[in-house]
C-alpha cells in the first residue's frame, strides 16, 4: 500500500517541460558575469569573439538565491559525472585573458 502511495505522489510531482525548436538550438556563451542582491541572482551569458572589441550579452537569467544554490549543486554534480566519464577538466582557476586568444593568428580585413 505504501509503495502505491509513494508512486502516486511521484507521479503528481512530475513536470511536463516543453522545449521549442528555437530554444533547443541553444545559445553559445564563453563568458558569464554574475551579480546578486538580497533577493535575486542575475547571470549574464556573454559571447566574446576574437578581434571584436564589444562583447554581447546573449542571455540573462534571473533567479532566487535558493534556485541559484540548486543550480550550483546541479552543476557540481554534473561536472563530477563528466570528469568521471571523460577525465579531469583542466581549467577554470585562472581568469580569462582579455582580449581572449582563441589560438591561431588574428585575421585582418
DSSP file (Angstrom, degrees, kcal/mol; ACC not computed):
  #  RESIDUE AA STRUCTURE BP1 BP2  ACC     N-H-->O    O-->H-N    N-H-->O    O-->H-N    TCO  KAPPA ALPHA  PHI   PSI    X-CA   Y-CA   Z-CA
    1    1 A X     >        0   0    0      0, 0.0     4,-2.0     0, 0.0     5,-0.1   0.000 360.0 360.0 360.0 -45.7    0.0    0.0    0.0
    2    2 A X  H  >  +     0   0    0      1,-0.2     4,-2.6     2,-0.2     5,-0.2   0.862 360.0  56.3 -63.8 -34.8    2.7    2.5    0.9
    3    3 A X  H  > S+     0   0    0      2,-0.2     4,-2.4     1,-0.2    -1,-0.2   0.898 107.3  48.8 -62.9 -40.2    4.5    1.8   -2.4
    4    4 A X  H  > S+     0   0    0      2,-0.2     4,-2.3     1,-0.2    -2,-0.2   0.894 111.6  49.5 -65.4 -40.1    1.4    2.7   -4.3
    5    5 A X  H  X S+     0   0    0     -4,-2.0     4,-2.2     2,-0.2    -2,-0.2   0.920 112.0  47.7 -65.4 -44.1    1.0    5.9   -2.3
    6    6 A X  H  X S+     0   0    0     -4,-2.6     4,-2.2     2,-0.2    -2,-0.2   0.901 112.0  50.4 -62.5 -41.5    4.7    6.8   -2.9
    7    7 A X  H  X S+     0   0    0     -4,-2.4     4,-2.1     1,-0.2    -2,-0.2   0.906 110.2  49.7 -63.0 -42.5    4.3    6.1   -6.6
    8    8 A X  H  X S+     0   0    0     -4,-2.3     4,-2.1     1,-0.2    -2,-0.2   0.897 110.0  50.9 -63.9 -41.7    1.2    8.3   -6.8
    9    9 A X  H  X S+     0   0    0     -4,-2.2     4,-1.2     2,-0.2    -1,-0.2   0.902 110.2  49.4 -63.8 -41.1    3.0   11.1   -5.1
   10   10 A X  H  X S+     0   0    0     -4,-2.2     4,-0.5     1,-0.2     3,-0.3   0.891 110.4  50.5 -64.9 -39.6    5.9   10.9   -7.5
   11   11 A X  H >< S+     0   0    0     -4,-2.1     3,-0.9     1,-0.2    -1,-0.2   0.885 108.6  52.2 -64.3 -38.9    3.5   10.9  -10.5
   12   12 A X  H 3< S+     0   0    0     -4,-2.1    -1,-0.2     1,-0.2    -2,-0.2   0.764 108.0  53.2 -67.8 -24.9    1.8   14.0   -9.1
   13   13 A X  H 3< S+     0   0    0     -4,-1.2    -1,-0.2    -3,-0.3    -2,-0.2   0.520  82.0 113.8 -89.9  -6.6    5.2   15.8   -8.8
   14   14 A X    <<  -     0   0    0     -3,-0.9     2,-0.5    -4,-0.5    -3,-0.0  -0.382  55.0-149.0 -68.3 143.5    6.2   15.3  -12.4
   15   15 A X        -     0   0    0     -2,-0.1     2,-0.8     2,-0.0    -2,-0.1  -0.953   7.9-138.4-116.1 131.4    6.5   18.4  -14.5
   16   16 A X        -     0   0    0     -2,-0.5     2,-0.5     2,-0.0    -2,-0.0  -0.810  24.8-163.0 -88.4 112.6    5.9   18.4  -18.2
   17   17 A X        -     0   0    0     -2,-0.8     2,-0.4     2,-0.0    -2,-0.0  -0.860   3.5-154.9-104.4 128.4    8.6   20.5  -19.8
   18   18 A X        -     0   0    0     -2,-0.5     2,-0.5     0, 0.0    -2,-0.0  -0.834   5.8-167.1-102.0 138.8    8.2   21.9  -23.3
   19   19 A X        -     0   0    0     -2,-0.4    -2,-0.0     4,-0.0     2,-0.0  -0.947  12.1-146.5-129.0 110.0   11.2   22.8  -25.4
   20   20 A X     >  -     0   0    0     -2,-0.5     4,-2.4     1,-0.1     5,-0.2  -0.295  25.9-113.3 -71.2 160.2   10.7   24.8  -28.6
   21   21 A X  H  > S+     0   0    0      1,-0.2     4,-1.1     2,-0.2    -1,-0.1   0.891 116.9  52.5 -59.2 -40.7   12.9   24.2  -31.6
   22   22 A X  H >4 S+     0   0    0      1,-0.2     3,-0.5     2,-0.2     4,-0.5   0.928 112.8  42.3 -63.2 -46.8   14.4   27.7  -31.3
   23   23 A X  H >4 S+     0   0    0      1,-0.2     3,-1.2     2,-0.2    -1,-0.2   0.854 106.9  63.0 -69.1 -34.4   15.3   27.2  -27.6
   24   24 A X  H 3< S+     0   0    0     -4,-2.4    -1,-0.2     1,-0.3    -2,-0.2   0.776  92.2  65.4 -62.6 -26.9   16.6   23.7  -28.3
   25   25 A X  T << S-     0   0    0     -4,-1.1    -1,-0.3    -3,-0.5    -2,-0.2   0.802  97.9-154.3 -65.2 -28.3   19.3   25.1  -30.6
   26   26 A X    <   -     0   0    0     -3,-1.2     2,-0.4    -4,-0.5    -1,-0.1   0.009  11.6 -95.9  78.5 171.8   20.8   26.8  -27.6
   27   27 A X        -     0   0    0     -4,-0.1     2,-0.3    -3,-0.1    -1,-0.1  -0.997  31.5-127.5-130.7 126.0   23.0   29.9  -27.4
   28   28 A X        +     0   0    0     -2,-0.4     2,-0.3     2,-0.0    30,-0.0  -0.544  32.3 174.3 -75.4 135.4   26.8   29.7  -27.3
   29   29 A X        +     0   0    0     -2,-0.3    18,-0.2    18,-0.1     3,-0.1  -0.997  22.4 176.9-141.1 136.3   28.4   31.6  -24.4
   30   30 A X  S    S+     0   0    0     16,-1.8     2,-0.3    -2,-0.3    17,-0.2   0.206  73.8  41.7-122.1  14.1   32.1   31.6  -23.4
   31   31 A X  E     -A   46   0A   0     15,-1.3    15,-3.4     2,-0.0     2,-0.4  -0.965  60.0-168.6-156.5 140.8   31.8   34.1  -20.5
   32   32 A X  E     -A   45   0A   0     -2,-0.3     2,-0.4    13,-0.2    13,-0.2  -0.998   4.6-162.0-133.0 139.6   29.4   34.6  -17.7
   33   33 A X  E     -A   44   0A   0     11,-2.3    11,-3.0    -2,-0.4     2,-0.4  -0.975  11.5-160.6-119.4 135.4   29.1   37.5  -15.3
   34   34 A X  E     +A   43   0A   0     -2,-0.4     2,-0.3     9,-0.2     9,-0.2  -0.953  13.9 169.8-122.8 133.1   27.1   37.1  -12.1
   35   35 A X  E     -A   42   0A   0      7,-2.5     7,-3.2    -2,-0.4     2,-0.3  -0.909  10.1-169.6-131.2 161.8   25.6   39.8   -9.8
   36   36 A X  E     -A   41   0A   0     -2,-0.3     5,-0.2     5,-0.2     2,-0.2  -0.996  14.6-168.5-152.0 156.3   23.3   39.5   -6.8
   37   37 A X        -     0   0    0      3,-2.6     3,-0.0    -2,-0.3    28,-0.0  -0.600  54.6 -83.6-122.8-170.4   21.1   41.4   -4.4
   38   38 A X  S    S+     0   0    0     -2,-0.2    27,-0.1     1,-0.2     3,-0.1   0.678 128.4  33.5 -72.9 -13.2   19.5   40.1   -1.3
   39   39 A X  S    S+     0   0    0      1,-0.2     2,-0.3    25,-0.1    26,-0.3   0.534 120.2  23.5-119.8  -7.9   16.6   38.7   -3.3
   40   40 A X        -     0   0    0     24,-0.2    -3,-2.6    25,-0.1     2,-0.4  -0.999  53.3-137.4-157.2 156.7   18.0   37.6   -6.6
   41   41 A X  E     -AB  36  63A   0     22,-3.4    22,-2.5    -2,-0.3     2,-0.5  -0.940  19.3-157.9-110.8 138.8   20.9   36.4   -8.6
   42   42 A X  E     -AB  35  62A   0     -7,-3.2    -7,-2.5    -2,-0.4     2,-0.6  -0.980   7.0-171.2-119.9 121.8   21.5   37.7  -12.2
   43   43 A X  E     -AB  34  61A   0     18,-3.0    18,-2.7    -2,-0.5     2,-0.6  -0.957   4.3-163.5-116.4 117.0   23.6   35.7  -14.6
   44   44 A X  E     -AB  33  60A   0    -11,-3.0   -11,-2.3    -2,-0.6     2,-0.6  -0.888   7.3-153.2 -99.2 123.1   24.5   37.3  -17.9
   45   45 A X  E     -AB  32  59A   0     14,-3.2    13,-2.9    -2,-0.6    14,-1.5  -0.871  21.0-169.0 -97.3 124.1   25.8   34.8  -20.5
   46   46 A X  E     -AB  31  57A   0    -15,-3.4   -16,-1.8    -2,-0.6   -15,-1.3  -0.851  22.2-145.0-120.9 145.3   28.1   36.6  -22.9
   47   47 A X  E     - B   0  56A   0      9,-2.2     9,-1.5    -2,-0.3     2,-0.6  -0.957  18.3-171.5-110.0 116.4   29.7   35.7  -26.3
   48   48 A X        -     0   0    0     -2,-0.6     2,-0.3     7,-0.2     7,-0.1  -0.939   6.3-165.7-109.4 119.3   33.2   37.2  -26.6
   49   49 A X    >   -     0   0    0     -2,-0.6     3,-1.6     5,-0.2    51,-0.1  -0.829  26.9-102.5-109.9 144.7   34.7   36.9  -30.1
   50   50 A X  T 3  S+     0   0    0     -2,-0.3     3,-0.1     1,-0.2    51,-0.1  -0.354 104.3  12.7 -64.9 139.7   38.3   37.4  -31.0
   51   51 A X  T 3  S+     0   0    0     49,-0.2     2,-0.6     1,-0.2    -1,-0.2   0.451  99.2 111.3  76.9  -0.1   39.1   40.7  -32.7
   52   52 A X    <   -     0   0    0     -3,-1.6    -3,-0.2     1,-0.1    -1,-0.2  -0.933  55.7-157.4-108.9 117.9   35.7   42.1  -31.8
   53   53 A X  S    S+     0   0    0     -2,-0.6     2,-0.5    -3,-0.1    -1,-0.1   0.664  74.7  63.8 -71.0 -14.6   36.1   44.9  -29.2
   54   54 A X        -     0   0    0     -5,-0.0     2,-0.3     2,-0.0    -5,-0.2  -0.939  67.7-156.4-117.6 124.8   32.5   44.6  -28.0
   55   55 A X        -     0   0    0     -2,-0.5     2,-0.4    -7,-0.1    -7,-0.2  -0.712  15.1-141.9 -93.3 149.0   31.1   41.6  -26.2
   56   56 A X  E     -B   47   0A   0     -9,-1.5    -9,-2.2    -2,-0.3     2,-0.6  -0.923  11.4-127.5-116.9 136.1   27.3   41.0  -26.3
   57   57 A X  E     -B   46   0A   0     -2,-0.4   -11,-0.3   -11,-0.2     3,-0.1  -0.700  26.6-177.4 -73.5 121.4   25.1   39.6  -23.6
   58   58 A X  E     +     0   0A   0    -13,-2.9     2,-0.3    -2,-0.6   -12,-0.2   0.713  64.9   5.8 -95.4 -25.3   23.2   36.8  -25.3
   59   59 A X  E     -B   45   0A   0    -14,-1.5   -14,-3.2     2,-0.0     2,-0.5  -0.970  57.7-155.7-159.0 142.7   21.0   35.7  -22.4
   60   60 A X  E     -B   44   0A   0     -2,-0.3     2,-0.5   -16,-0.2   -16,-0.2  -0.989  10.3-167.5-123.3 127.3   20.2   37.0  -18.9
   61   61 A X  E     -B   43   0A   0    -18,-2.7   -18,-3.0    -2,-0.5     2,-0.5  -0.960   0.9-167.3-115.5 128.9   18.8   34.6  -16.3
   62   62 A X  E     +B   42   0A   0     -2,-0.5     2,-0.3   -20,-0.2   -20,-0.2  -0.967  18.7 161.8-117.0 127.9   17.4   36.0  -13.0
   63   63 A X  E     -B   41   0A   0    -22,-2.5   -22,-3.4    -2,-0.5     2,-0.1  -0.949  39.5 -97.4-144.3 162.7   16.7   33.5  -10.2
   64   64 A X     >  -     0   0    0     -2,-0.3     4,-2.4   -24,-0.2   -24,-0.2  -0.353  40.9-109.1 -73.2 158.9   16.1   33.4   -6.5
   65   65 A X  H  > S+     0   0    0    -26,-0.3     4,-2.1     1,-0.2     5,-0.2   0.875 120.5  55.5 -56.3 -37.5   19.1   32.7   -4.1
   66   66 A X  H  > S+     0   0    0      1,-0.2     4,-1.9     2,-0.2    -1,-0.2   0.927 110.2  44.1 -61.1 -46.0   17.5   29.2   -3.4
   67   67 A X  H  > S+     0   0    0      2,-0.2     4,-2.6     1,-0.2    -1,-0.2   0.853 109.6  56.7 -69.1 -33.8   17.4   28.4   -7.1
   68   68 A X  H  X S+     0   0    0     -4,-2.4     4,-2.4     1,-0.2    -1,-0.2   0.912 108.3  47.4 -62.4 -41.1   21.0   29.7   -7.6
   69   69 A X  H  X S+     0   0    0     -4,-2.1     4,-2.3     2,-0.2    -2,-0.2   0.880 110.7  51.4 -68.1 -37.0   22.2   27.3   -4.9
   70   70 A X  H  X S+     0   0    0     -4,-1.9     4,-2.5     2,-0.2    -2,-0.2   0.906 110.1  49.8 -64.0 -40.8   20.3   24.5   -6.5
   71   71 A X  H  X S+     0   0    0     -4,-2.6     4,-2.9     2,-0.2     5,-0.2   0.925 109.1  52.2 -62.6 -44.6   22.0   25.3   -9.9
   72   72 A X  H  X S+     0   0    0     -4,-2.4     4,-2.4     1,-0.2    -2,-0.2   0.927 112.2  45.4 -56.0 -47.5   25.4   25.4   -8.2
   73   73 A X  H  X S+     0   0    0     -4,-2.3     4,-2.4     2,-0.2    -1,-0.2   0.887 112.9  50.1 -65.6 -39.3   24.8   21.9   -6.7
   74   74 A X  H  X S+     0   0    0     -4,-2.5     4,-2.4     2,-0.2    -2,-0.2   0.907 111.8  48.0 -66.6 -41.3   23.5   20.6  -10.0
   75   75 A X  H  X S+     0   0    0     -4,-2.9     4,-2.8     2,-0.2     5,-0.2   0.921 111.6  50.4 -63.7 -43.4   26.5   22.0  -11.9
   76   76 A X  H  X S+     0   0    0     -4,-2.4     4,-2.2    -5,-0.2    -2,-0.2   0.930 111.9  47.7 -58.9 -46.5   28.9   20.5   -9.3
   77   77 A X  H  X S+     0   0    0     -4,-2.4     4,-2.1     1,-0.2    -1,-0.2   0.912 114.0  46.7 -61.5 -44.2   27.2   17.1   -9.6
   78   78 A X  H  X S+     0   0    0     -4,-2.4     4,-2.5     2,-0.2    -2,-0.2   0.861 110.1  52.1 -70.5 -35.7   27.3   17.2  -13.4
   79   79 A X  H  X S+     0   0    0     -4,-2.8     4,-2.8     2,-0.2     5,-0.2   0.916 109.9  50.3 -64.5 -41.8   30.9   18.3  -13.6
   80   80 A X  H  X S+     0   0    0     -4,-2.2     4,-1.9    -5,-0.2    -2,-0.2   0.922 112.3  46.6 -61.2 -43.7   31.8   15.4  -11.3
   81   81 A X  H  X S+     0   0    0     -4,-2.1     4,-1.8     2,-0.2    -2,-0.2   0.903 112.7  50.5 -64.7 -41.1   29.9   12.9  -13.5
   82   82 A X  H  X S+     0   0    0     -4,-2.5     4,-3.3     1,-0.2     5,-0.4   0.942 111.4  47.3 -60.6 -49.2   31.5   14.4  -16.6
   83   83 A X  H  X S+     0   0    0     -4,-2.8     4,-1.8     1,-0.2    -1,-0.2   0.837 109.5  54.0 -65.8 -32.4   35.1   14.1  -15.2
   84   84 A X  H  < S+     0   0    0     -4,-1.9    -1,-0.2    -5,-0.2    -2,-0.2   0.882 118.3  35.9 -65.9 -37.5   34.4   10.5  -14.1
   85   85 A X  H  < S+     0   0    0     -4,-1.8    -2,-0.2    -5,-0.1    -1,-0.2   0.853 136.0  17.3 -83.6 -37.1   33.3    9.7  -17.7
   86   86 A X  H  < S-     0   0    0     -4,-3.3    -3,-0.2     1,-0.3    -2,-0.2   0.478 108.7 -99.1-121.3  -4.7   35.8   11.8  -19.7
   87   87 A X     <  -     0   0    0     -4,-1.8    -1,-0.3    -5,-0.4    -2,-0.1  -0.225  58.4 -35.6 102.8 164.6   38.6   12.9  -17.4
   88   88 A X        -     0   0    0      1,-0.1     2,-0.6    -2,-0.1    -8,-0.0  -0.260  54.1-124.6 -62.4 138.4   39.5   16.0  -15.4
   89   89 A X        -     0   0    0    -10,-0.1     2,-1.0     2,-0.1    -1,-0.1  -0.771  22.1-149.5 -82.6 121.1   38.7   19.4  -16.9
   90   90 A X        +     0   0    0     -2,-0.6     2,-0.3     2,-0.1    -1,-0.1  -0.419  62.4  42.9 -97.4  59.0   42.0   21.3  -16.9
   91   91 A X        +     0   0    0     -2,-1.0    -2,-0.1     2,-0.0     0, 0.0  -0.970  49.9  99.1-170.8-175.1   41.0   24.9  -16.4
   92   92 A X        +     0   0    0     -2,-0.3     4,-0.1     2,-0.3    -2,-0.1   0.260  69.5  87.7 108.5 -12.8   38.7   27.2  -14.5
   93   93 A X  S    S+     0   0    0      2,-0.1     2,-0.4     1,-0.0    -2,-0.0   0.700  80.1  63.0 -93.0 -19.2   41.1   28.5  -11.9
   94   94 A X  S    S-     0   0    0      1,-0.0    -2,-0.3     3,-0.0     3,-0.1  -0.846  87.5-114.6-107.1 141.0   42.6   31.4  -13.8
   95   95 A X        -     0   0    0     -2,-0.4    -2,-0.1     1,-0.1    -1,-0.0  -0.385  44.6 -95.1 -66.9 151.6   40.5   34.4  -15.1
   96   96 A X        -     0   0    0      1,-0.1     2,-0.3    -4,-0.1    -1,-0.1  -0.310  37.3-113.6 -66.6 150.5   40.3   34.7  -18.9
   97   97 A X        -     0   0    0      4,-0.1     2,-0.4    -3,-0.1    -1,-0.1  -0.631  36.9-110.3 -81.0 141.9   42.7   36.9  -20.7
   98   98 A X  S    S+     0   0    0     -2,-0.3     2,-0.1     1,-0.2     3,-0.0  -0.987 107.8  32.4-119.4 128.6   41.2   39.9  -22.4
   99   99 A X  S    S-     0   0    0     -2,-0.4    -1,-0.2   -47,-0.1     2,-0.1   0.581 106.6-127.5 -71.2 151.1   41.1   40.0  -25.3
  100  100 A X        -     0   0    0     -2,-0.1     2,-0.6   -51,-0.1   -49,-0.2  -0.402  13.6-140.4 -67.7 139.2   40.6   36.3  -25.4
  101  101 A X        -     0   0    0      1,-0.1     3,-0.1    -2,-0.1    -4,-0.1  -0.911  16.7-175.1-103.7 117.3   43.0   34.4  -27.6
  102  102 A X        -     0   0    0     -2,-0.6    -1,-0.1     1,-0.3     3,-0.1   0.252  51.2-101.5 -94.4  11.7   41.3   31.5  -29.4
  103  103 A X  S    S+     0   0    0      1,-0.2    -1,-0.3     0, 0.0     2,-0.0  -0.017  83.6  60.1  88.0 162.4   44.6   30.3  -30.9
  104  104 A X  S    S-     0   0    0     -3,-0.1     2,-0.3     2,-0.1    -1,-0.2  -0.258  95.6 -44.8  77.0-168.2   45.9   30.8  -34.4
  105  105 A X        -     0   0    0     -3,-0.1     2,-0.3     1,-0.1    -3,-0.0  -0.660  58.9-103.3 -99.9 156.0   46.6   34.1  -36.0
  106  106 A X        -     0   0    0     -2,-0.3     2,-0.1     1,-0.1    -2,-0.1  -0.604  38.6-127.8 -77.1 134.7   44.4   37.2  -35.8
  107  107 A X        -     0   0    0     -2,-0.3     2,-0.4     2,-0.0    -1,-0.1  -0.476  19.1-155.1 -80.3 153.0   42.6   37.8  -39.1
  108  108 A X              0   0    0     -2,-0.1   -57,-0.0     1,-0.1    -1,-0.0  -0.968 360.0 360.0-127.7 146.6   42.7   41.1  -40.9
  109  109 A X              0   0    0     -2,-0.4    -1,-0.1     0, 0.0    -2,-0.0   0.424 360.0 360.0 -99.8 360.0   40.2   42.6  -43.3
